[in-house]
Amino acid sequence: MKALTMNSLLRPVRISSVLLAALLALAGCSVAPTYDRPSVDTPAAFKEAGPQHGQDGSQWKTAQPAEDITRGEWWKIFGDDSLNALEERAQHANFDLKAAAARLGQARALTRDARSSYLPQVDAGIGATRQRPSPASQGLAADADTRPSTLYRAQLGVSYEVDLFGRVSSSVDAATADAQRSEALFHSVLLALQADVAQQYFQVRELDAALELYRGTVELRGQSLKLVQRRFDEGDISEVDVARAKSELASAQSEAFGIARQRATAEHALAILLGSTPAEFSLPARPLSRITLDVPAGLPSTLLERRPDIAAAERAMAAANARVGVARSAFFPSLNLTGGLGYESAQLGDLFNWSSRTFLLGPLVGTALSMPLFDGGRRQAGVDRARASYEEQVATYRGTVLNAFREVEDNLANLRILGDQNRAQDEAVAASARAAKLSHVQYREGSVSYFGVIDADRTVLQQQRVSVQLDGERARSTVNLIRALGGGWGPVPAAAPETRLSQANSTN
């Protein structure tokens, strides 16, 4: 009978032990859906890429399939020391890049915060409680006198959530993917900054070339005014030609001032990209020379490896997929193991005596194993929301890929057509310059009026201005193509992402 009684007493403990062992065996069983990157339609080749883009021997290399591959210092292919210095300066001082670095730091901290759930949480506390128990709680009569007492406690508390169905691991996966997304966005901001600096630099250089062109025009029209004035003084022509010559000179001077105004504005914008005030930055004038670089486009499939915005969109999908697992885990039991170890005493002086030691296993309030049975559809709504968020990220990812293909095709078409347009424009400039030279000769001989000379000079200036604009557009389109391709992979090694992050933070 005694043995039977002992077995009866131990049976709940055995059942609890078996149940606990079964639950612990379930730890790590994730209910998150398996993540597979959605497929996208990728063309075999770029439509606007000519055969020259597929040749080997270029100073660019094919991208390797890695999101965090080191980008090359692609701007050095332009061979411009001033541009190289500006790019280096921007990467150390630009505030948008510093903000992106700070966001990356936040995401990495959140990842560490999520990973901390893998480990037990330990805290310490000391305090006192004063209470007066009711007579009923002490088994006394209703009118019995119970005295208030003070209880001092000093203890360590331990809590740990057993990851039964992958809630913790799914949260860590989501935070990790978010951090990787932030790193890809940091690379995207960095690439955008590099491209913006190069484009703004070429904009300033284009305006320098236009300003030099107008200054030459002002000088030429000043010489023409002297010639017309001398012929008028000699009585060979009327005052109308003098007035026209003065008008053309003043018009060229006004347009030169307009170009100078645009140049100042462009220089100020470049200063902001460099993290400087316009008053602290000045770029010496140097006209833009024609850029004839041949940038290989490679295969469309490599674009999925190169573009940091595509990598960011893909990591956002992975994070959304992991959060579906977090939402699903709410349908399953959760197990929280808690305990406390320390001292308690009715007298403060006896608190740390060996006889005052105490411990507690299990929650003070509530239960260790819990599972909600009815919540009015809240958990299902959470799963539906997580799935819808994942579908949104899938659509965003595919849209990002399509937009990347469009940007590459646009800039390939721009460069291809600009090459033909440059050749046609060079012929137009040469022909107009020849016509203007003949008009000046004929005017000196008196065979044509000054109106013909003015018209010929205007045509030359217009054609030269268009040529300068095309050179600037070609330079910017080259930069845009490199940006659309996700940056270059040249022989010059670039700083690692961690190095760039530390550099951006070091100047805060």
FIDO-102880 format. One record per residue (C-alpha): residue in one letter; residue number from 1; y, z, x. Coordinates in steps of 0.25 Angstrom, whole numbers, plus 2048, in hexadecimal, padded with zeros to 3 digits. Each point is the difference from the previous one (the first is absolute). Layout:
BEGIN
<atom a,NUM,<Y,Z,X>>
...
//
This chain:
BEGIN
<atom m,1,<800,800,800>>
<atom k,2,<809,803,80C>>
<atom a,3,<7FD,7F3,806>>
<atom l,4,<803,7F9,7F3>>
<atom t,5,<80D,807,7FF>>
<atom m,6,<804,7FC,80E>>
<atom n,7,<7FC,7F1,7FE>>
<atom s,8,<808,800,7F3>>
<atom l,9,<80C,805,808>>
<atom l,10,<7FF,7F6,80B>>
<atom r,11,<7FD,7F4,7F6>>
<atom p,12,<80F,7FE,7FE>>
<atom v,13,<803,800,80E>>
<atom r,14,<7F6,7F6,803>>
<atom i,15,<804,7F7,7F5>>
<atom s,16,<80F,801,806>>
<atom s,17,<7FB,7FD,80E>>
<atom v,18,<7F8,7F4,7FB>>
<atom l,19,<80C,7FB,7F8>>
<atom l,20,<80A,802,80C>>
<atom a,21,<7F6,7F9,809>>
<atom a,22,<800,7F4,7F7>>
<atom l,23,<80F,800,7FE>>
<atom l,24,<801,800,810>>
<atom a,25,<7F7,7F5,801>>
<atom l,26,<809,7F8,7F7>>
<atom a,27,<80B,802,809>>
<atom g,28,<805,7F3,806>>
<atom c,29,<7FB,7F8,7F4>>
<atom s,30,<80C,7F8,7FD>>
<atom v,31,<803,7F9,7F3>>
<atom a,32,<80A,7F7,805>>
<atom p,33,<7FE,7F1,7FF>>
<atom t,34,<7FC,7F9,80C>>
<atom y,35,<80C,7F9,806>>
<atom d,36,<7FF,7F1,803>>
<atom r,37,<80D,7F8,803>>
<atom p,38,<802,7F6,7F5>>
<atom s,39,<7FF,7F1,804>>
<atom v,40,<80B,7F7,800>>
<atom d,41,<801,7F1,800>>
<atom t,42,<803,7FB,80E>>
<atom p,43,<803,7F2,803>>
<atom a,44,<7F8,7F9,80C>>
<atom a,45,<80E,7FC,806>>
<atom f,46,<80F,801,7FE>>
<atom k,47,<805,7F4,7F8>>
<atom e,48,<80C,7FE,808>>
<atom a,49,<7FA,803,80E>>
<atom g,50,<800,7F3,809>>
<atom p,51,<7F5,7FD,809>>
<atom q,52,<808,806,80C>>
<atom h,53,<7FE,80E,7FA>>
<atom g,54,<7F1,800,802>>
<atom q,55,<800,7FC,80F>>
<atom d,56,<7FC,80A,80A>>
<atom g,57,<808,803,80D>>
<atom s,58,<80B,807,7F8>>
<atom q,59,<806,80D,805>>
<atom w,60,<7FC,807,7F3>>
<atom k,61,<7F2,805,7FE>>
<atom t,62,<7F8,801,7F3>>
<atom a,63,<800,80E,7F9>>
<atom q,64,<7F4,809,801>>
<atom p,65,<7FB,806,7F3>>
<atom a,66,<807,80E,801>>
<atom e,67,<80C,806,7F8>>
<atom d,68,<806,808,80B>>
<atom i,69,<7FF,7F4,80B>>
<atom t,70,<80C,801,80A>>
<atom r,71,<80A,7F6,7FC>>
<atom g,72,<806,7F8,80C>>
<atom e,73,<80F,800,804>>
<atom w,74,<801,7F2,7F9>>
<atom w,75,<80F,7FF,802>>
<atom k,76,<7FE,7FE,80E>>
<atom i,77,<7FB,7F1,7FE>>
<atom f,78,<80E,7FD,7FE>>
<atom g,79,<803,803,80E>>
<atom d,80,<80E,807,7FD>>
<atom d,81,<802,80D,808>>
<atom s,82,<80C,804,7F6>>
<atom l,83,<7F6,7FF,7F4>>
<atom n,84,<7F5,808,808>>
<atom a,85,<80A,80B,803>>
<atom l,86,<805,801,7F1>>
<atom e,87,<7F2,800,7FB>>
<atom e,88,<7FC,80C,80A>>
<atom r,89,<80D,807,7FB>>
<atom a,90,<7FD,7FE,7F2>>
<atom q,91,<7F2,806,801>>
<atom h,92,<806,80D,806>>
<atom a,93,<80C,802,7F7>>
<atom n,94,<7FE,7F9,7F2>>
<atom f,95,<801,80A,7F5>>
<atom d,96,<7F7,7F9,7F6>>
<atom l,97,<7F5,800,80B>>
<atom k,98,<802,80F,802>>
<atom a,99,<7FF,802,7F1>>
<atom a,100,<7F3,7F8,800>>
<atom a,101,<7FB,809,80B>>
<atom a,102,<804,80C,7F8>>
<atom r,103,<7F8,7FB,7F4>>
<atom l,104,<7F4,7FD,809>>
<atom g,105,<801,80F,806>>
<atom q,106,<800,805,7F1>>
<atom a,107,<7F4,7F8,7FD>>
<atom r,108,<7F8,805,80C>>
<atom a,109,<804,80E,7FC>>
<atom l,110,<7FA,7FE,7F2>>
<atom t,111,<7F3,7FB,806>>
<atom r,112,<7FF,80D,809>>
<atom d,113,<803,808,7F3>>
<atom a,114,<7F5,7F9,7F9>>
<atom r,115,<7F6,802,80B>>
<atom s,116,<803,80F,800>>
<atom s,117,<7F8,801,7F3>>
<atom y,118,<7F3,7FD,808>>
<atom l,119,<802,80E,806>>
<atom p,120,<800,80E,7FA>>
<atom q,121,<80E,806,7FD>>
<atom v,122,<802,80E,806>>
<atom d,123,<80C,809,7FD>>
<atom a,124,<803,80E,803>>
<atom g,125,<808,80A,7F7>>
<atom i,126,<804,80F,7FF>>
<atom g,127,<805,807,7F3>>
<atom a,128,<7FF,80B,7F7>>
<atom t,129,<7FD,802,7F1>>
<atom r,130,<803,80B,7F7>>
<atom q,131,<7F8,802,7F3>>
<atom r,132,<7FC,80A,7F5>>
<atom p,133,<7F3,7FD,7FA>>
<atom s,134,<7FD,801,7F1>>
<atom p,135,<7F7,80C,7FC>>
<atom a,136,<7F7,7F6,7FA>>
<atom s,137,<7FE,7F8,80D>>
<atom q,138,<7FC,80D,806>>
<atom g,139,<7F6,804,7F5>>
<atom l,140,<809,80C,7FC>>
<atom a,141,<805,805,7F2>>
<atom a,142,<80C,7F9,7FA>>
<atom d,143,<809,80B,803>>
<atom a,144,<7FC,803,80E>>
<atom d,145,<80A,801,80B>>
<atom t,146,<7FF,7F5,80B>>
<atom r,147,<808,800,80C>>
<atom p,148,<807,7F4,806>>
<atom s,149,<7FB,7FC,80E>>
<atom t,150,<805,7F8,80C>>
<atom l,151,<7F6,7F6,807>>
<atom y,152,<804,7FA,80D>>
<atom r,153,<7F9,7F3,805>>
<atom a,154,<800,7F8,80D>>
<atom q,155,<7F7,7F4,800>>
<atom l,156,<7FC,7F2,804>>
<atom g,157,<7FE,7F6,7F5>>
<atom v,158,<7F7,7F4,802>>
<atom s,159,<7FF,7F4,7F6>>
<atom y,160,<7F8,7F3,801>>
<atom e,161,<7FE,7F5,7F6>>
<atom v,162,<7F3,7F9,801>>
<atom d,163,<801,7F1,800>>
<atom l,164,<7F6,7FE,7F5>>
<atom f,165,<803,7F2,7FB>>
<atom g,166,<80A,7FB,80A>>
<atom r,167,<80D,805,7FB>>
<atom v,168,<805,805,80D>>
<atom s,169,<7FA,7F4,808>>
<atom s,170,<806,7F6,7F6>>
<atom s,171,<80E,807,802>>
<atom v,172,<7FF,7FF,80F>>
<atom d,173,<7FC,7F2,7FF>>
<atom a,174,<80C,7FD,7F7>>
<atom a,175,<80A,808,80A>>
<atom t,176,<7FA,7F8,80C>>
<atom a,177,<802,7F3,7F9>>
<atom d,178,<80E,804,7FC>>
<atom a,179,<803,803,80F>>
<atom q,180,<7FA,7F3,804>>
<atom r,181,<809,7F9,7F6>>
<atom s,182,<80C,807,805>>
<atom e,183,<7FC,7FC,80F>>
<atom a,184,<7FF,7F2,7FB>>
<atom l,185,<80E,801,7F9>>
<atom f,186,<805,805,80D>>
<atom h,187,<7FC,7F4,807>>
<atom s,188,<805,7F7,7F4>>
<atom v,189,<80E,807,802>>
<atom l,190,<7FF,7FE,80F>>
<atom l,191,<7FD,7F1,7FF>>
<atom a,192,<80B,7FF,7F5>>
<atom l,193,<80A,806,80A>>
<atom q,194,<7FC,7F8,80B>>
<atom a,195,<801,7F3,7F8>>
<atom d,196,<80E,805,7FA>>
<atom v,197,<805,802,80E>>
<atom a,198,<7FC,7F3,805>>
<atom q,199,<805,7F9,7F3>>
<atom q,200,<80E,807,801>>
<atom y,201,<800,7FD,80F>>
<atom f,202,<7FE,7F1,7FE>>
<atom q,203,<80A,801,7F4>>
<atom v,204,<80B,805,80A>>
<atom r,205,<7FC,7F5,80A>>
<atom e,206,<801,7F5,7F6>>
<atom l,207,<80E,805,7FC>>
<atom d,208,<804,800,80F>>
<atom a,209,<7FB,7F1,801>>
<atom a,210,<809,7FD,7F3>>
<atom l,211,<80C,808,806>>
<atom e,212,<7FF,7F8,80D>>
<atom l,213,<7FF,7F3,7F8>>
<atom y,214,<80C,803,7F8>>
<atom r,215,<808,805,80C>>
<atom g,216,<7FD,7F2,807>>
<atom t,217,<804,7FA,7F3>>
<atom v,218,<80D,808,800>>
<atom e,219,<803,7FB,80E>>
<atom l,220,<7FD,7F2,7FD>>
<atom r,221,<809,800,7F4>>
<atom g,222,<80B,806,808>>
<atom q,223,<7FF,7F5,80A>>
<atom s,224,<800,7F6,7F4>>
<atom l,225,<80D,807,7FA>>
<atom k,226,<807,7FE,80E>>
<atom l,227,<7FC,7F1,800>>
<atom v,228,<805,7FE,7F2>>
<atom q,229,<80C,808,802>>
<atom r,230,<804,7F7,80C>>
<atom r,231,<7FD,7F3,7F9>>
<atom f,232,<809,806,7F4>>
<atom d,233,<80B,803,80A>>
<atom e,234,<7FF,7F2,806>>
<atom g,235,<801,7FA,7F2>>
<atom d,236,<7F3,7FA,7FF>>
<atom i,237,<7FA,808,7F4>>
<atom s,238,<806,807,7F4>>
<atom e,239,<801,80F,7FE>>
<atom v,240,<7F4,800,7F7>>
<atom d,241,<7F6,7FF,80B>>
<atom v,242,<807,80C,807>>
<atom a,243,<7FE,808,7F3>>
<atom r,244,<7F2,7FC,7FF>>
<atom a,245,<7FD,803,80F>>
<atom k,246,<807,80E,7FE>>
<atom s,247,<7F7,802,7F3>>
<atom e,248,<7F3,7FD,807>>
<atom l,249,<804,809,80B>>
<atom a,250,<803,80C,7F7>>
<atom s,251,<7F4,7FD,7F8>>
<atom a,252,<7F7,801,80C>>
<atom q,253,<807,80D,805>>
<atom s,254,<7FD,806,7F2>>
<atom e,255,<7F2,7FC,800>>
<atom a,256,<7FE,806,80E>>
<atom f,257,<806,80D,7FB>>
<atom g,258,<7F6,800,7F5>>
<atom i,259,<7F5,7FE,809>>
<atom a,260,<805,80C,809>>
<atom r,261,<800,808,7F3>>
<atom q,262,<7F2,7FD,7FD>>
<atom r,263,<7FC,803,80F>>
<atom a,264,<806,80E,7FF>>
<atom t,265,<7F9,803,7F3>>
<atom a,266,<7F3,7FB,806>>
<atom e,267,<802,808,80D>>
<atom h,268,<803,80D,7F7>>
<atom a,269,<7F3,7FE,7F9>>
<atom l,270,<7F8,7FF,80D>>
<atom a,271,<807,80D,805>>
<atom i,272,<7FA,807,7F4>>
<atom l,273,<7F2,7FB,803>>
<atom l,274,<802,806,80E>>
<atom g,275,<804,80D,7FA>>
<atom s,276,<80E,7FF,805>>
<atom t,277,<80D,800,7F9>>
<atom p,278,<808,7F2,801>>
<atom a,279,<80A,807,809>>
<atom e,280,<7F5,803,80A>>
<atom f,281,<7FA,7F2,801>>
<atom s,282,<805,7F3,805>>
<atom l,283,<7F8,7F4,803>>
<atom p,284,<806,7F6,80A>>
<atom a,285,<802,7F2,7FB>>
<atom r,286,<7F5,7F6,803>>
<atom p,287,<7FD,7F3,7F8>>
<atom l,288,<7F2,7FE,7FB>>
<atom s,289,<7F8,7F5,806>>
<atom r,290,<7F5,7F9,7F9>>
<atom i,291,<7F3,807,7FF>>
<atom t,292,<7F4,7F7,800>>
<atom l,293,<7F4,80A,800>>
<atom d,294,<7F3,7FC,7FA>>
<atom v,295,<7FA,80C,7F9>>
<atom p,296,<7F1,7FE,7FC>>
<atom a,297,<7FD,805,7F2>>
<atom g,298,<7F1,802,803>>
<atom l,299,<7F6,802,7F4>>
<atom p,300,<804,806,7F2>>
<atom s,301,<7F5,80A,801>>
<atom t,302,<806,806,80D>>
<atom l,303,<80D,803,7F7>>
<atom l,304,<7F8,80B,7F9>>
<atom e,305,<7FE,807,80E>>
<atom r,306,<80E,7FE,805>>
<atom r,307,<80A,803,7F5>>
<atom p,308,<803,80F,7FF>>
<atom d,309,<804,7FF,7F2>>
<atom i,310,<7F3,7FB,7FC>>
<atom a,311,<7F9,80B,808>>
<atom a,312,<809,80A,7F8>>
<atom a,313,<7FC,7FA,7F3>>
<atom e,314,<7F1,801,804>>
<atom r,315,<801,80E,804>>
<atom a,316,<807,803,7F2>>
<atom m,317,<7F4,7FB,7F9>>
<atom a,318,<7F7,808,808>>
<atom a,319,<808,80D,7FD>>
<atom a,320,<800,7FC,7F1>>
<atom n,321,<7F1,7FE,801>>
<atom a,322,<7FE,80E,806>>
<atom r,323,<809,806,7F5>>
<atom v,324,<7F6,7FB,7F6>>
<atom g,325,<7F6,808,806>>
<atom v,326,<809,80D,7FF>>
<atom a,327,<802,7FD,7F2>>
<atom r,328,<7F1,7FE,7FD>>
<atom s,329,<7FD,80D,807>>
<atom a,330,<807,808,7F5>>
<atom f,331,<7F4,7FD,7F7>>
<atom f,332,<7F7,808,809>>
<atom p,333,<7FF,80F,804>>
<atom s,334,<808,806,80A>>
<atom l,335,<7FB,80B,809>>
<atom n,336,<80A,80A,807>>
<atom l,337,<7FB,80A,809>>
<atom t,338,<809,80C,803>>
<atom g,339,<7FF,80D,807>>
<atom g,340,<808,80C,805>>
<atom l,341,<7FE,80A,80C>>
<atom g,342,<808,80B,803>>
<atom y,343,<804,80F,7FD>>
<atom e,344,<805,807,7F4>>
<atom s,345,<803,80F,7FF>>
<atom a,346,<807,80A,7F6>>
<atom q,347,<808,805,80C>>
<atom l,348,<809,7F7,809>>
<atom g,349,<7FC,808,80C>>
<atom d,350,<7F1,7FE,7FD>>
<atom l,351,<801,7F1,7FE>>
<atom f,352,<7FA,7FB,80E>>
<atom n,353,<7F5,80B,800>>
<atom w,354,<7F2,7FA,802>>
<atom s,355,<7FC,807,7F3>>
<atom s,356,<80B,7F8,7F9>>
<atom r,357,<7FA,7F2,802>>
<atom t,358,<7FD,7F7,7F5>>
<atom f,359,<7FC,7F2,7FC>>
<atom l,360,<7FF,7F7,7F4>>
<atom l,361,<7F8,7F3,7FE>>
<atom g,362,<804,7F8,7F4>>
<atom p,363,<80D,7FD,7F9>>
<atom l,364,<809,80C,7FC>>
<atom v,365,<803,7F8,7F3>>
<atom g,366,<7F9,7F5,7F9>>
<atom t,367,<7F3,7F9,805>>
<atom a,368,<7FB,7FA,80D>>
<atom l,369,<7F9,7F4,7F9>>
<atom s,370,<808,7FA,7F5>>
<atom m,371,<800,7F3,7F8>>
<atom p,372,<809,7FC,7F4>>
<atom l,373,<7F9,7FD,7F4>>
<atom f,374,<80C,7FB,7F7>>
<atom d,375,<80E,7FB,804>>
<atom g,376,<804,7F7,7F5>>
<atom g,377,<7FE,7F4,809>>
<atom r,378,<808,804,80B>>
<atom r,379,<7F6,7FD,80B>>
<atom q,380,<7FC,7F2,7FA>>
<atom a,381,<80F,7FD,800>>
<atom g,382,<801,804,80F>>
<atom v,383,<7F4,7F6,803>>
<atom d,384,<807,7F5,7F8>>
<atom r,385,<80D,802,807>>
<atom a,386,<7F9,800,80D>>
<atom r,387,<7F9,7F3,7FD>>
<atom a,388,<80C,7FA,7FB>>
<atom s,389,<808,804,80D>>
<atom y,390,<7F5,7F9,808>>
<atom e,391,<800,7F3,7F8>>
<atom e,392,<80F,800,802>>
<atom q,393,<7FE,801,80F>>
<atom v,394,<7F6,7F5,800>>
<atom a,395,<80A,7F7,7F9>>
<atom t,396,<80B,804,809>>
<atom y,397,<7F7,7FD,80C>>
<atom r,398,<7FD,7F2,7FB>>
<atom g,399,<80E,7FD,7FD>>
<atom t,400,<804,805,80E>>
<atom v,401,<7F6,7F6,806>>
<atom l,402,<805,7F5,7F8>>
<atom n,403,<80E,803,804>>
<atom a,404,<7FC,800,80E>>
<atom f,405,<7FA,7F2,7FF>>
<atom r,406,<80D,7FB,7F9>>
<atom e,407,<809,806,80B>>
<atom v,408,<7F8,7F9,80B>>
<atom e,409,<7FF,7F3,7F9>>
<atom d,410,<80F,800,7FD>>
<atom n,411,<804,803,80F>>
<atom l,412,<7F6,7F5,805>>
<atom a,413,<806,7F6,7F7>>
<atom n,414,<80E,804,804>>
<atom l,415,<7FD,7FE,80F>>
<atom r,416,<7F9,7F3,7FE>>
<atom i,417,<80B,7FA,7F7>>
<atom l,418,<80B,806,809>>
<atom g,419,<7FA,7F9,80C>>
<atom d,420,<802,7F3,7F9>>
<atom q,421,<80D,804,7FA>>
<atom n,422,<805,804,80E>>
<atom r,423,<7FC,7F2,806>>
<atom a,424,<808,7F9,7F4>>
<atom q,425,<80C,809,802>>
<atom d,426,<801,7FD,80F>>
<atom e,427,<801,7F1,7FD>>
<atom a,428,<80A,803,7F6>>
<atom v,429,<808,808,80A>>
<atom a,430,<7FF,7F6,80A>>
<atom a,431,<804,7F5,7F7>>
<atom s,432,<80C,807,7FA>>
<atom a,433,<805,804,80E>>
<atom r,434,<7FF,7F1,804>>
<atom a,435,<808,7FC,7F3>>
<atom a,436,<80B,80B,803>>
<atom k,437,<801,7FB,80E>>
<atom l,438,<802,7F2,7FC>>
<atom s,439,<80A,804,7F5>>
<atom h,440,<809,808,80B>>
<atom v,441,<800,7F3,808>>
<atom q,442,<804,7F7,7F5>>
<atom y,443,<80B,80A,7FC>>
<atom r,444,<806,800,80E>>
<atom e,445,<800,7F0,7FF>>
<atom g,446,<806,801,7F2>>
<atom s,447,<7F5,7F9,7F9>>
<atom v,448,<7FD,80B,7F6>>
<atom s,449,<808,80B,7F9>>
<atom y,450,<7FF,80F,804>>
<atom f,451,<7F9,802,7F3>>
<atom g,452,<7F3,7F9,806>>
<atom v,453,<801,809,80C>>
<atom i,454,<801,80D,7F7>>
<atom d,455,<7F4,7FB,7F8>>
<atom a,456,<7F8,7FD,80C>>
<atom d,457,<803,80E,807>>
<atom r,458,<7FC,807,7F3>>
<atom t,459,<7F3,7F9,7FF>>
<atom v,460,<7FD,804,80F>>
<atom l,461,<803,80E,7FD>>
<atom q,462,<7F8,800,7F3>>
<atom q,463,<7F4,7FA,807>>
<atom q,464,<801,80A,80C>>
<atom r,465,<801,80C,7F7>>
<atom v,466,<7F4,7FB,7F8>>
<atom s,467,<7F8,7FF,80D>>
<atom v,468,<804,80E,804>>
<atom q,469,<7FC,806,7F3>>
<atom l,470,<7F2,7F9,801>>
<atom d,471,<7FE,806,80E>>
<atom g,472,<803,80D,7FA>>
<atom e,473,<7F7,7FE,7F4>>
<atom r,474,<7F5,7FB,80A>>
<atom a,475,<801,80D,808>>
<atom r,476,<800,809,7F4>>
<atom s,477,<7F4,7F8,7FA>>
<atom t,478,<7F8,802,80D>>
<atom v,479,<803,80F,7FE>>
<atom n,480,<7FC,800,7F2>>
<atom l,481,<7F3,7F9,803>>
<atom i,482,<7FC,80A,80A>>
<atom r,483,<803,80B,7F6>>
<atom a,484,<7F8,7F9,7F6>>
<atom l,485,<7F4,7FF,809>>
<atom g,486,<801,80F,803>>
<atom g,487,<806,800,80E>>
<atom g,488,<7FB,7FA,80D>>
<atom w,489,<7F5,803,809>>
<atom g,490,<806,7FC,80E>>
<atom p,491,<7FC,804,80E>>
<atom v,492,<80A,80B,800>>
<atom p,493,<7FA,80D,7FC>>
<atom a,494,<808,808,7F5>>
<atom a,495,<801,80F,7FE>>
<atom a,496,<7F5,806,7F8>>
<atom p,497,<803,805,7F2>>
<atom e,498,<800,80E,804>>
<atom t,499,<80A,7FD,80C>>
<atom r,500,<809,7F9,7F6>>
<atom l,501,<800,80C,7F7>>
<atom s,502,<803,80A,80B>>
<atom q,503,<80B,7F7,805>>
<atom a,504,<806,7FF,7F2>>
<atom n,505,<7FF,80F,7FE>>
<atom s,506,<805,803,80E>>
<atom t,507,<80E,7FB,7FD>>
<atom n,508,<802,808,7F3>>
//
